[in-house]
């Protein structure tokens, strides 16, 4: 029986390297004009990469039973941070939003921390039959949803809700209440867009790009221009014209547009292939774990996080949805996002090391025994299966 090598770390390293490379060449002008130090963003990103790998190493070694015991405390701590960020004096404001907690030497975004702690807490909650119910889902999801909306940060609130709802579904939650909850969230989100001038302006820009004012459609128009000018093979590495003065928020919201301009359709396609490979592998890993619902849901939640956040960023860059401030995982500039993502990947690696043969075994008998965790004895039963007749909790 032989084992293959896990592609997890290789794929993560490639994405981080791509991000650091394009941050190093695209942020120089922006950093020099806004801060006076053209290497400012690059140095900060390197700092966060080092810190993130340290935390990755720690969480890849930590006792997962301790993580499960601390799940609620971690979730509660992130809620406290969300409250503090709304109190003047504790937060840094930018463009009318209070999303960053001021920690002196650096700022941290509590909503990024909540993505991580929500996955840990709800994995713990939904892995217990008696606590896997719709009421707990609504109660513990509504509190952070409201706090993030007050920042305001609608896109992140929707993203976290989508992750948690997906985890509830994968753990065996009932579909009808979930459908009603999703319908409620969509209606509420549309209402928040309608009553908010800047959100409505973004939506108008998406629907009627030629009829909106230059000020409201400028960012999206420049992104489309960057992507279209890249063509099939791009203008060449470091040859972007848009990064010098035309495209705002280069290192965070717009970095994929710069990558598209310099590497073209081919470069964007390669990045998409890397993301698809990573997500596919995580799905297989989660599907192979049938003995512990908490561990399976940790991986499932992390998979949803990377998948949904990537889709939101890519869709915004492609003008499929209105522009948001959601970063591209592992590639965009931002310490909070990378730091929390690497903690989650550390937990996944921790779980992966304890289940190596479930994926890499050449023994067909071993592989056949490992169905997706939704089909295991603790999760949603399949129709006409022996577990489908078990009594309802």
C-alpha positions as CSV (number, residue, x, y, z in Angstrom):
1,X,0.0,0.0,0.0
2,X,1.6,3.2,-1.1
3,X,1.0,6.8,-0.4
4,X,1.2,9.8,-2.7
5,X,2.2,13.3,-1.8
6,X,-0.5,15.8,-0.8
7,X,-1.0,18.7,-3.3
8,X,-2.4,20.9,-0.5
9,X,0.7,22.8,0.4
10,X,2.0,23.0,-3.1
11,X,-1.2,24.7,-4.4
12,X,-1.2,27.1,-1.4
13,X,2.4,28.0,-2.0
14,X,1.8,28.7,-5.7
15,X,-1.1,31.0,-5.0
16,X,0.8,33.0,-2.3
17,X,3.8,33.3,-4.6
18,X,1.7,34.6,-7.4
19,X,0.1,37.1,-5.1
20,X,3.4,38.3,-3.7
21,X,4.9,38.6,-7.1
22,X,2.2,40.8,-8.5
23,X,1.9,42.8,-5.3
24,X,5.6,43.5,-5.6
25,X,5.3,44.9,-9.2
26,X,1.8,46.5,-9.1
27,X,1.8,48.3,-5.8
28,X,5.0,50.4,-6.1
29,X,3.3,53.4,-7.7
30,X,0.3,53.3,-5.4
31,X,2.4,53.0,-2.3
32,X,4.7,55.8,-3.4
33,X,1.9,58.1,-4.1
34,X,-0.2,57.4,-1.0
35,X,2.4,56.7,1.6
36,X,5.8,57.8,0.2
37,X,7.4,54.3,0.5
38,X,7.1,52.4,-2.7
39,X,7.9,49.1,-0.9
40,X,5.4,49.6,1.9
41,X,2.7,47.1,0.7
42,X,5.4,44.6,-0.3
43,X,7.1,44.7,3.1
44,X,3.8,44.4,5.0
45,X,2.7,41.5,2.9
46,X,6.0,39.7,3.5
47,X,5.6,40.3,7.2
48,X,2.1,38.8,7.2
49,X,3.2,35.8,5.1
50,X,5.9,35.0,7.7
51,X,3.4,35.4,10.6
52,X,0.8,33.3,8.7
53,X,3.2,30.4,8.1
54,X,4.1,30.4,11.8
55,X,0.5,30.1,12.7
56,X,0.0,27.5,10.0
57,X,2.7,25.4,11.6
58,X,1.2,25.8,15.0
59,X,-2.3,24.9,14.0
60,X,-1.1,21.9,11.9
61,X,0.4,20.5,15.1
62,X,-2.3,21.5,17.7
63,X,-4.5,19.0,19.4
64,X,-7.8,19.2,17.5
65,X,-9.7,18.2,20.7
66,X,-8.5,21.4,22.3
67,X,-9.7,23.4,19.3
68,X,-13.2,21.8,19.6
69,X,-13.3,22.6,23.3
70,X,-12.4,26.2,22.7
71,X,-14.8,26.6,19.7
72,X,-17.4,28.7,21.5
73,X,-14.8,30.9,23.2
74,X,-13.2,31.6,19.9
75,X,-16.5,32.5,18.4
76,X,-17.4,34.7,21.3
77,X,-14.1,36.5,21.1
78,X,-14.7,37.3,17.5
79,X,-18.1,38.7,18.4
80,X,-16.5,40.9,21.0
81,X,-14.1,42.2,18.4
82,X,-17.0,43.0,16.1
83,X,-18.6,45.0,18.9
84,X,-15.3,46.9,19.6
85,X,-14.9,47.8,16.0
86,X,-18.1,49.7,16.1
87,X,-17.0,51.8,19.2
88,X,-15.2,55.0,18.3
89,X,-11.6,54.9,19.5
90,X,-11.1,51.2,18.9
91,X,-11.4,51.2,15.2
92,X,-9.8,52.7,12.1
93,X,-12.4,54.3,9.7
94,X,-11.9,54.3,6.0
95,X,-14.4,55.6,3.4
96,X,-17.1,55.8,6.0
97,X,-16.7,52.2,7.2
98,X,-15.4,50.9,10.6
99,X,-14.1,47.5,9.7
100,X,-10.5,47.5,11.2
101,X,-9.7,47.1,14.9
102,X,-6.7,49.4,15.8
103,X,-4.1,47.3,17.6
104,X,-1.4,49.9,17.7
105,X,1.3,48.5,15.4
106,X,-1.2,47.2,12.9
107,X,-4.9,47.0,12.2
108,X,-6.9,43.8,12.1
109,X,-10.3,43.0,10.5
110,X,-12.6,41.1,12.9
111,X,-14.9,40.0,10.2
112,X,-12.0,38.0,8.7
113,X,-11.5,36.4,12.1
114,X,-15.2,35.6,12.3
115,X,-14.9,33.6,9.0
116,X,-12.4,31.3,10.8
117,X,-14.1,31.1,14.2
118,X,-17.6,30.5,12.6
119,X,-16.3,27.5,10.8
120,X,-14.8,26.1,14.0
121,X,-17.8,26.9,16.1
122,X,-20.5,25.7,13.7
123,X,-18.5,22.6,12.9
124,X,-18.6,21.8,16.6
125,X,-22.3,22.7,17.0
126,X,-23.5,20.8,13.9
127,X,-21.5,17.7,14.8
128,X,-23.8,17.2,17.8
129,X,-27.2,15.7,16.9
130,X,-29.1,17.5,19.7
131,X,-27.7,20.9,18.7
132,X,-27.9,20.5,14.9
133,X,-31.2,22.5,14.5
134,X,-32.5,25.5,12.7
135,X,-33.0,27.6,15.8
136,X,-29.3,27.4,16.8
137,X,-28.4,28.2,13.2
138,X,-30.5,31.4,13.1
139,X,-29.6,32.6,16.6
140,X,-25.8,32.2,16.3
141,X,-25.8,33.5,12.7
142,X,-28.0,36.5,13.2
143,X,-25.8,38.1,15.8
144,X,-22.6,38.5,13.7
145,X,-24.7,39.2,10.6
146,X,-26.2,42.3,12.2
147,X,-22.8,43.5,13.6
148,X,-21.1,43.2,10.2
149,X,-24.0,45.0,8.5
150,X,-23.5,47.9,10.9
151,X,-19.8,48.3,9.9
152,X,-21.1,48.3,7.1
153,X,-19.9,45.3,5.1
154,X,-22.8,43.5,3.3
155,X,-20.6,41.4,1.1
156,X,-18.8,39.8,4.0
157,X,-22.0,39.3,5.9
158,X,-23.5,37.4,2.9
159,X,-20.2,35.4,2.5
160,X,-20.2,34.2,6.1
161,X,-23.9,33.4,6.0
162,X,-23.3,31.3,2.8
163,X,-20.5,29.4,4.5
164,X,-22.5,28.6,7.6
165,X,-25.7,27.7,5.8
166,X,-23.7,25.3,3.5
167,X,-22.1,23.7,6.6
168,X,-25.6,23.2,8.1
169,X,-26.8,21.6,4.9
170,X,-23.8,19.3,4.6
171,X,-24.2,18.2,8.2
172,X,-27.7,17.0,7.5
173,X,-29.9,20.1,8.1
174,X,-33.4,20.3,6.7
175,X,-33.7,21.8,3.3
176,X,-37.1,23.7,3.6
177,X,-36.1,25.9,6.5
178,X,-32.8,26.6,4.8
179,X,-34.6,27.7,1.6
180,X,-36.8,30.1,3.6
181,X,-33.7,31.5,5.4
182,X,-31.9,32.0,2.1
183,X,-35.0,33.7,0.7
184,X,-35.1,36.0,3.7
185,X,-31.4,36.9,3.4
186,X,-31.7,37.7,-0.3
187,X,-34.7,39.9,0.4
188,X,-33.0,41.6,3.3
189,X,-29.8,42.2,1.2
190,X,-31.8,43.7,-1.7
191,X,-33.5,46.0,0.8
192,X,-30.2,47.1,2.2
193,X,-28.9,47.8,-1.3
194,X,-32.0,49.9,-2.1
195,X,-31.8,52.1,1.0
196,X,-28.0,52.6,0.7
197,X,-26.9,55.2,-1.9
198,X,-23.4,53.8,-2.5
199,X,-24.7,50.2,-2.8
200,X,-27.4,51.3,-5.1
201,X,-24.9,53.2,-7.2
202,X,-22.8,50.0,-7.6
203,X,-25.8,48.1,-8.7
204,X,-26.8,50.8,-11.2
205,X,-23.2,50.7,-12.5
206,X,-23.5,46.9,-13.1
207,X,-27.0,47.1,-14.7
208,X,-26.5,50.3,-16.7
209,X,-22.8,50.9,-17.1
210,X,-23.2,53.4,-20.0
211,X,-25.9,55.5,-18.2
212,X,-24.1,56.0,-14.8
213,X,-21.8,58.9,-14.0
214,X,-18.1,58.7,-14.6
215,X,-17.4,58.8,-10.8
216,X,-19.6,55.8,-10.0
217,X,-18.5,53.6,-12.9
218,X,-14.8,54.6,-13.1
219,X,-13.4,51.7,-11.1
220,X,-15.4,49.0,-12.9
221,X,-14.7,50.6,-16.3
222,X,-10.9,50.6,-15.6
223,X,-11.1,46.9,-14.5
224,X,-12.8,45.9,-17.7
225,X,-10.3,47.9,-19.7
226,X,-7.4,46.2,-17.9
227,X,-8.8,42.7,-18.6
228,X,-9.7,43.4,-22.2
229,X,-6.3,45.0,-23.0
230,X,-4.6,41.8,-21.8
231,X,-5.9,39.7,-24.7
232,X,-4.9,36.1,-24.9
233,X,-1.3,36.2,-23.7
234,X,-1.2,39.6,-22.0
235,X,1.1,42.6,-22.3
236,X,3.9,40.8,-20.5
237,X,5.1,40.6,-17.0
238,X,5.3,44.1,-15.3
239,X,4.0,45.8,-18.4
240,X,0.6,46.9,-17.2
241,X,-0.4,50.5,-18.0
242,X,-3.4,50.6,-15.7
243,X,-1.4,50.1,-12.5
244,X,0.4,53.5,-12.8
245,X,-2.5,55.9,-12.3
246,X,-5.8,54.6,-13.7
247,X,-6.8,51.6,-11.6
248,X,-7.5,52.2,-7.8
249,X,-7.0,49.6,-5.1
250,X,-4.6,47.7,-7.1
251,X,-3.2,45.3,-4.5
252,X,-6.5,44.4,-3.0
253,X,-9.7,44.6,-5.0
254,X,-8.1,44.9,-8.4
255,X,-5.1,42.6,-8.4
256,X,-6.7,40.0,-10.6
257,X,-7.3,42.7,-13.3
258,X,-3.6,43.5,-13.3
259,X,-2.8,39.8,-13.6
260,X,-5.2,39.6,-16.5
261,X,-3.7,42.6,-18.2
262,X,-0.1,41.3,-17.9
263,X,-0.7,37.6,-18.5
264,X,-3.9,37.6,-20.5
265,X,-6.6,34.9,-20.7
266,X,-3.9,32.2,-20.4
267,X,-2.7,33.6,-17.0
268,X,-6.2,34.0,-15.6
269,X,-7.1,30.4,-16.7
270,X,-4.0,29.0,-15.0
271,X,-5.0,30.7,-11.7
272,X,-8.6,29.3,-12.1
273,X,-7.1,25.8,-12.6
274,X,-5.1,26.1,-9.4
275,X,-8.2,27.2,-7.4
276,X,-10.2,24.4,-8.9
277,X,-7.5,21.9,-8.1
278,X,-7.3,23.1,-4.5
279,X,-11.1,23.0,-4.1
280,X,-11.4,19.6,-5.7
281,X,-8.8,18.2,-3.4
282,X,-10.4,19.7,-0.3
283,X,-13.8,18.2,-1.3
284,X,-12.2,14.7,-1.7
285,X,-10.5,15.1,1.7
286,X,-13.7,16.1,3.4
287,X,-15.6,13.2,1.6
288,X,-13.1,10.7,2.9
289,X,-13.6,11.4,6.6
290,X,-16.5,9.4,8.0
291,X,-15.4,8.8,11.6
292,X,-15.6,12.4,12.9
293,X,-18.2,14.9,11.8
294,X,-16.3,17.9,13.4
295,X,-13.2,17.3,11.3
296,X,-15.2,16.7,8.1
297,X,-17.1,20.0,8.7
298,X,-13.9,21.9,9.4
299,X,-12.6,20.9,5.9
300,X,-16.1,21.5,4.3
301,X,-16.3,25.0,5.8
302,X,-12.8,25.9,4.7
303,X,-13.7,24.6,1.2
304,X,-16.8,26.8,1.1
305,X,-14.8,29.8,2.4
306,X,-12.2,29.6,-0.4
307,X,-14.8,28.7,-3.1
308,X,-17.3,31.4,-2.3
309,X,-14.7,34.1,-1.7
310,X,-12.9,33.3,-4.9
311,X,-16.2,33.4,-6.9
312,X,-17.2,36.7,-5.4
313,X,-13.9,38.4,-6.2
314,X,-13.7,36.9,-9.7
315,X,-17.3,37.7,-10.5
316,X,-16.9,41.3,-9.3
317,X,-13.8,41.7,-11.5
318,X,-15.7,40.3,-14.5
319,X,-18.6,42.7,-13.8
320,X,-21.0,39.8,-13.2
321,X,-21.9,41.2,-9.7
322,X,-21.3,44.7,-8.2
323,X,-17.8,45.5,-7.0
324,X,-17.1,44.4,-3.4
325,X,-14.2,44.6,-1.0
326,X,-13.8,40.8,-0.8
327,X,-10.2,39.9,-1.5
328,X,-9.0,37.0,-3.7
329,X,-7.8,34.2,-1.3
330,X,-4.0,33.9,-0.9
331,X,-3.4,36.4,-3.7
332,X,-4.8,39.8,-2.7
333,X,-2.9,42.1,-0.4
334,X,-4.2,41.9,3.2
335,X,-2.8,40.5,6.4
336,X,-6.1,39.7,8.1
337,X,-7.4,37.6,5.2
338,X,-4.1,35.7,4.7
339,X,-3.5,35.2,8.4
340,X,-7.0,33.6,9.1
341,X,-6.9,31.5,5.9
342,X,-3.6,30.0,6.8
343,X,-4.9,29.1,10.3
344,X,-7.7,27.3,8.6
345,X,-5.3,25.6,6.1
346,X,-3.2,24.6,9.1
347,X,-6.2,22.9,10.7
348,X,-6.9,21.1,7.4
349,X,-3.3,20.0,7.2
350,X,-3.6,18.7,10.8
351,X,-6.6,16.6,9.8
352,X,-5.0,15.5,6.6
353,X,-2.0,14.1,8.4
354,X,-4.2,11.9,10.5
355,X,-6.1,10.5,7.5
356,X,-3.4,10.1,4.8
357,X,-4.5,6.6,3.5
358,X,-8.1,7.7,2.9
359,X,-7.1,9.5,-0.2
360,X,-3.8,8.0,-1.3
361,X,-4.4,4.4,-0.7
362,X,-4.2,2.1,-3.7
363,X,-6.4,-0.4,-1.9
364,X,-9.7,-0.2,-3.6
365,X,-11.5,-1.7,-0.5
366,X,-10.3,1.2,1.6
367,X,-11.5,3.8,-0.9
368,X,-14.9,2.2,-1.3
369,X,-15.6,2.5,2.4
370,X,-15.1,6.3,2.5
371,X,-18.2,8.0,1.2
372,X,-19.0,11.7,1.6
373,X,-19.7,12.7,5.2
374,X,-23.3,13.7,4.2
375,X,-23.9,9.9,3.5
376,X,-22.4,8.7,6.8
377,X,-24.3,7.5,9.9
378,X,-24.3,10.9,11.6
379,X,-25.4,13.0,8.6
380,X,-28.2,13.2,6.1
381,X,-29.3,9.7,5.0
382,X,-29.7,8.8,1.3
383,X,-33.0,7.7,0.0
384,X,-33.6,4.0,0.2
385,X,-30.6,3.5,2.5
386,X,-30.7,1.7,5.8
387,X,-30.1,5.0,7.7
388,X,-33.1,6.7,6.1
389,X,-35.5,5.1,8.4
390,X,-33.7,6.1,11.6
391,X,-36.0,8.1,14.0
392,X,-35.9,11.9,13.8
393,X,-34.1,13.7,16.6
